[in-house]
């Protein structure tokens, strides 16, 4: 085959749709007395549990998902706590999915309120991903009285960043010719997959923006950040070849934290586990999942690691069961006086999932 005969790969057209404060917005729509009020879905007014979603009125006080209800009350004593109604959210999600299906079959749900769409070849031959995103947003508003934000680009990573740029009710397009320049200006803490600890570590190395990361070779990035360095090398150049996957199933869901200073006492480890368990609980609630197997991950100062797990007959997903099990596994591992640099908790073995159930979370990007 000659060079002229080699087919040119088709430039993908990817849309990332993210509903705005989804659970809280559904509650405010269905119960007008909540409109304009600081609504917290998940947790309880006595301080137990974690926040699944907060309305934008509550977010103005600093409340966000995965925060403990106790902290949310401290920030906003007048917050109204609402028990999640997952049947209602699933019903709305099914309708949203039907709207997506009008334009493409290549849909990768990430949770009830979030999805990637590949509209490179759309069903209605519209041709413009930006126009399709606009029509989807209009349909969600007209048919469901809810708002969504959309990001449009040529790959999943950039589309997801774009959808978060002008929330709520945003529509942001980052074209192929602008991706590299956009990534060069992006602060490292805005990279999905870069948590606070990693961002602080990068800044201590003099790495503040994508442009700074771009100066390092792939080998340098791998030496500093392990296998995630390969991801940073590609993504800062706008390279993300992951396809939209309509049938990818969720295998596990979790969270982990790397510490600036090694932990050496059980008390320190318990404190960190409590924060990690809150994140895991919020992510499980967002995805309406419970797991039968909990895994504790421990990485030591020399980068060796161990895992310990516990399985259950009945799936678990509430904070108290998660943290109780994680602490018991930690005690059994007998880590007193060990130097621990990372702790993680994950749930798996979900059993019967929702159709095409997926997860996504900035902290999980290092798995790709």
C-alpha positions in Angstrom: 0.0 0.0 0.0 1.4 3.4 -1.0 1.4 6.4 1.3 -1.4 7.9 -0.7 -3.5 4.9 -0.1 -3.2 4.8 3.7 -6.5 6.0 5.1 -6.4 9.2 7.2 -7.9 8.5 10.6 -11.3 10.3 11.1 -11.1 13.2 13.6 -13.4 12.2 16.5 -16.2 14.5 17.6 -16.8 13.9 21.3 -19.3 15.5 23.6 -19.3 15.2 27.4 -22.6 16.0 29.0 -22.7 16.6 32.8 -26.0 17.5 34.5 -25.9 20.5 36.8 -26.1 19.5 40.5 -28.3 16.6 39.3 -29.8 15.1 42.4 -30.4 18.5 44.0 -31.8 20.0 40.8 -34.3 17.1 40.5 -35.4 17.8 44.2 -35.8 21.5 43.5 -37.8 20.8 40.4 -40.1 18.3 42.1 -40.5 20.2 45.3 -40.8 24.0 44.6 -40.3 24.8 48.3 -36.7 23.9 47.8 -36.1 26.4 45.0 -33.4 28.9 45.8 -32.5 27.1 49.1 -29.2 25.4 50.1 -30.2 21.7 49.5 -27.9 18.9 50.5 -28.7 15.4 49.1 -27.2 12.6 51.2 -26.1 12.7 54.8 -28.4 13.8 57.6 -28.9 16.9 59.7 -27.5 15.1 62.8 -24.1 15.1 61.0 -24.0 11.5 59.9 -23.1 10.3 56.4 -21.7 12.2 53.5 -22.9 14.7 50.8 -23.8 13.1 47.5 -24.8 16.4 45.8 -25.3 19.9 46.8 -27.4 22.6 45.1 -25.6 25.7 43.8 -27.0 27.7 46.7 -25.3 25.3 49.1 -22.1 25.3 47.1 -21.8 29.0 47.7 -21.0 28.1 51.3 -18.2 25.7 50.3 -20.3 22.5 50.5 -19.4 19.8 47.9 -19.9 16.1 47.2 -17.9 13.6 49.4 -17.9 16.2 52.2 -19.0 14.9 55.6 -22.5 16.0 56.6 -20.9 17.2 59.8 -18.7 19.7 57.9 -21.6 20.7 55.7 -23.6 21.8 58.7 -20.7 23.8 60.1 -20.4 25.7 56.8 -24.1 26.2 56.4 -26.3 25.6 59.5 -29.4 26.4 57.5 -28.8 23.7 54.9 -31.8 21.5 54.1 -30.8 17.8 54.1 -32.8 15.6 51.6 -32.8 11.8 51.4 -31.8 10.6 48.0 -34.6 9.3 45.7 -32.7 7.1 43.4 -35.8 5.8 41.6 -36.6 9.4 40.6 -33.0 10.1 39.5 -32.9 6.8 37.5 -36.2 7.7 35.7 -34.8 11.1 34.7 -31.5 9.4 33.6 -33.4 7.0 31.3 -35.1 10.0 29.7 -31.8 11.8 29.2 -30.3 8.6 27.7 -33.3 8.5 25.2 -32.4 12.1 24.2 -28.8 11.0 23.6 -30.0 8.0 21.5 -31.6 10.4 19.0 -28.2 11.5 17.9 -25.8 8.5 18.4 -25.6 4.9 19.7 -22.0 5.5 20.9 -22.8 6.6 24.4 -20.6 5.8 27.4 -22.6 6.5 30.7 -20.3 7.5 33.5 -23.0 7.7 36.2 -26.7 8.6 36.2 -25.9 12.3 35.4 -22.9 12.1 33.1 -21.9 10.6 29.8 -19.6 10.7 26.8 -21.1 10.7 23.3 -19.2 10.1 20.0 -21.0 12.0 17.3 -18.4 11.7 14.6 -21.1 10.2 12.5 -24.4 11.3 14.0 -27.8 9.7 13.1 -29.4 12.9 11.9 -26.4 13.9 9.7 -26.1 17.2 11.5 -22.4 17.1 11.2 -21.6 19.7 13.9 -20.9 18.4 17.4 -21.4 21.9 18.8 -24.9 22.1 17.3 -25.8 18.6 18.6 -24.6 19.5 22.1 -26.8 22.6 21.9 -29.8 20.6 20.8 -29.3 18.1 23.6 -29.1 20.8 26.2 -32.3 22.4 24.8 -34.1 19.1 24.8 -33.1 18.4 28.5 -34.4 21.9 29.4 -37.6 21.7 27.5 -38.5 18.1 28.3 -37.2 17.7 31.8 -36.9 21.3 33.1 -33.3 20.7 34.1 -30.0 22.1 32.9 -26.9 20.4 31.7 -23.4 21.6 30.8 -21.6 20.3 27.7 -18.0 20.1 26.6 -17.1 19.5 22.9 -13.7 18.5 21.6 -11.9 15.8 19.6 -11.2 13.5 22.6 -12.7 12.5 25.9 -10.2 14.2 28.3 -10.6 17.7 26.7 -14.3 17.3 26.4 -14.6 16.5 30.1 -12.5 19.5 31.1 -14.5 21.7 28.7 -17.9 20.7 30.3 -16.7 21.9 33.7 -15.5 25.3 32.5 -18.7 27.3 32.4 -21.1 25.5 34.8 -24.0 25.7 35.3 -25.7 25.5 31.9 -22.4 25.8 30.0 -21.4 24.9 26.5 -17.7 25.0 25.7 -15.9 24.0 22.5 -12.2 23.4 22.4 -11.2 22.7 18.8 -8.3 20.4 17.7 -6.1 23.4 16.7 -6.5 25.0 20.2 -6.0 21.9 22.4 -2.2 22.1 22.9 -2.2 25.8 23.7 -5.1 25.2 26.1 -3.3 22.4 27.9 -0.1 24.5 28.2 -2.0 27.2 30.1 -4.0 24.8 32.3 -2.9 24.8 35.9 -1.7 21.3 37.1 -4.5 21.2 39.7 -7.1 21.4 36.9 -5.8 18.2 35.3 -8.2 15.3 36.0 -6.2 12.8 37.9 -4.1 15.3 39.7 -5.3 15.5 43.4 -4.2 18.1 45.9 -1.2 16.1 47.1 0.1 15.5 43.6 -0.5 19.1 42.6 1.5 20.3 45.7 4.3 17.9 44.8 4.4 19.2 41.2 4.5 22.8 42.4 7.5 22.0 44.7 9.2 20.7 41.5 8.4 24.0 39.7 5.6 22.4 37.7 2.7 24.8 37.7 1.1 24.5 34.3 0.8 22.1 31.4 3.6 24.1 29.7 5.9 23.2 32.6 5.0 19.5 32.3 5.6 19.7 28.5 9.2 20.6 29.1 9.9 17.2 30.6 10.5 14.0 28.6 8.3 11.0 29.0 11.1 9.2 30.8 11.4 12.1 33.2 7.7 12.1 33.9 7.7 8.3 34.5 10.7 8.7 36.9 8.8 11.3 38.9 5.3 10.0 38.8 5.4 6.4 37.8 3.2 5.0 35.1 0.9 8.0 35.4 3.8 10.0 33.9 3.0 8.4 30.5 -0.5 9.7 30.8 0.7 13.2 31.6 3.1 13.2 28.7 0.4 12.4 26.2 -2.5 14.4 27.6 -0.4 17.7 27.9 0.0 17.3 24.1 -3.7 16.8 23.7 -3.4 13.1 22.9 -6.2 10.9 24.3 -7.0 7.9 22.1 -9.5 6.3 24.4 -12.7 5.5 22.5 -16.2 6.0 23.7 -17.1 2.6 25.1 -20.9 1.9 25.2 -20.5 -1.5 26.9 -17.7 -1.1 29.4 -18.8 -2.4 32.8 -17.8 -1.0 36.2 -15.4 -3.5 37.9 -14.6 -1.5 41.0 -14.9 1.9 42.6 -12.7 3.5 45.2 -10.5 6.3 46.3 -6.9 6.6 47.6 -4.7 9.3 49.0 -0.9 9.7 48.9 0.5 11.6 51.9 3.1 14.3 51.9 4.6 12.7 55.1 4.6 9.0 55.8 2.1 7.8 58.4 3.4 5.7 61.2 0.7 5.4 63.8 -2.7 3.7 63.7 -4.4 6.8 64.8 -3.0 8.8 61.9 -4.1 6.0 59.5 -7.6 5.9 60.9 -8.0 9.6 60.4 -7.0 9.4 56.8 -9.1 6.3 56.2 -12.2 8.2 57.5 -11.7 10.9 54.8 -11.1 8.3 52.1 -14.2 6.3 53.2 -16.3 9.5 52.9 -15.1 9.9 49.2 -15.9 6.3 48.5 -19.3 6.5 50.0 -20.2 9.6 48.0 -19.0 7.9 44.7 -21.0 4.8 45.5 -24.1 7.0 46.1 -23.6 8.9 42.9 -23.4 5.7 40.9 -26.1 4.0 42.9 -23.8 1.0 43.6 -23.1 -1.3 46.5 -20.3 -3.9 46.6 -19.8 -7.3 48.1 -16.0 -7.0 48.4 -14.1 -4.2 50.1 -10.3 -3.9 49.5 -7.8 -2.0 51.6 -4.7 -0.9 49.7 -1.5 0.1 51.6 1.6 1.4 49.9 4.8 1.8 52.0 7.6 4.4 51.9 9.7 2.0 49.7 6.8 1.7 47.2 6.0 -1.9 48.1 2.3 -2.4 48.7 -0.2 -4.9 50.1 -3.9 -5.4 49.8 -6.4 -6.9 52.2 -10.0 -7.6 51.4 -13.3 -8.6 53.1 -16.3 -10.1 51.3 -19.9 -10.0 52.4 -23.1 -11.9 51.6 -25.1 -8.7 51.3 -23.6 -5.7 49.4 -22.5 -2.7 51.4 -22.3 1.0 50.5 -22.9 3.0 53.6 -20.1 5.0 55.3 -20.3 3.2 58.7 -19.9 -0.3 57.1 -17.1 0.9 54.9 -15.0 2.6 57.5 -15.6 -0.2 60.1 -14.4 -2.8 57.6 -11.5 -0.7 56.5 -10.3 -0.2 60.0 -10.6 -3.8 60.9 -8.5 -4.8 57.8 -5.9 -2.2 58.8 -5.7 -3.6 62.4 -5.3 -7.1 61.0 -2.5 -6.0 58.7 -0.6 -4.9 61.9 1.0 -1.7 60.4 1.9 0.0 63.7 5.3 1.8 63.3 5.3 1.0 59.5 5.9 4.0 57.2 2.8 4.3 55.0 2.7 6.7 52.1 -0.6 5.7 50.6 -4.0 4.3 51.7 -6.9 3.3 49.5 -10.3 1.8 49.8 -12.3 0.2 46.9 -15.5 -1.7 46.5 -16.1 -4.4 43.9 -18.3 -7.4 43.1 -21.3 -5.2 42.5 -23.6 -8.0 41.4 -26.5 -6.7 39.4 -25.6 -3.4 37.9 -27.7 -0.8 36.2 -27.6 -1.3 32.4 -24.3 0.1 31.1 -23.4 1.4 34.5 -20.0 3.2 34.6 -18.0 5.3 36.9 -15.8 8.2 36.3 -13.9 10.4 38.7 -10.8 12.6 38.4 -9.0 10.5 41.0 -9.5 7.4 39.0 -7.7 8.6 35.8 -4.4 7.0 36.8 -6.0 3.6 36.1 -6.1 4.2 32.4 
